[in-house]
């Protein structure tokens, strides 16, 4: 799954958020576009024309940095999500996107990408998640927060909820469910029933405990306020790079936002939820 940490190899490809264990496909609600992260202008003068050629592959320049061997280095992102470095040759006619290593095997741009791209991107993503319409599952003072885009009808969301019980019940993890309605016709109404409840956290638990019996009863009608929140959640889901549920985001030990599309498997569950 895609991670925004520059410690991962930087390749020129649009992020493919296809999950083996995920539900449905989310589409951006009509009339709304998934917002791409804003990029800054290069800080060392005019951009080489050759960079225009890789824009069609989704590369966006954030800033120029010093590069060895007569190259010009540019820190940027691919698809609005994956940090990557681009190197323009001295003649300005060619550009290489990827990892450049020194004689000791150190990646030349790793720290630069961390500082100029990954860290600001992570902070912006986390801020957007915090400001979204989420439902708390777990203690408010739990030391670890994990966001998950959830559909009330999604069996993999339910399996993730079940798998997380030891961490949540022990007070180690707080799950924040960003509810969307993308799987079945009554998914939005079920999400609305949870979000509009007097106690949304209790309504969420009701849906999970009764999941095998159909889950929570959908609302007969959805208010404009809840409908707007559901639309915003779906836009955010697409913006964060997810096409199905669950879409999971958490912070690693370095504070960088990591993501998982679909149900975490095996030892990866501990990477998401932390030590048990």
Number of C-alpha atoms within 10 A of each C-alpha: 13 16 19 22 26 24 15 14 15 22 16 21 13 15 18 13 18 16 19 10 16 21 24 15 13 18 15 18 14 7 5 11 12 17 12 11 15 10 14 11 14 16 12 12 8 8 16 14 11 14 21 13 12 16 13 10 13 18 27 27 24 22 21 22 18 13 16 11 7 12 17 20 22 28 26 27 27 22 21 21 27 26 32 30 31 29 24 21 17 12 8 14 11 14 19 16 20 15 19 18 11 9 6 6 8 11 15 17 24 22 13 18 25 20 14 17 26 26 19 12 24 20 14 14 19 16 11 12 20 12 8 17 17 23 21 18 22 20 15 12 11 15 10 17 21 17 23 28 25 29 27 31 27 21 20 19 26 21 14 19 20 13 15 19 14 13 20 20 13 12 16 19 26 23 25 24 25 27 31 29 26 23 18 14 10 17 19 26 24 28 30 27 24 26 22 16 12 10 11 19 18 15 22 24 16 15 22 22 15 11 16 11 9 12 18 22 15 17 16 10 11 17 11 9 10 18 16 12 19 23 19 18 22 26 20 23 28 20 19 22 20 27 25 26 32 35 27 27 23 22 19 15 9 8 12 22 21 18 24 21 26 26 25 24 10 8 8 12 17 14 15 22 24 15 9 11
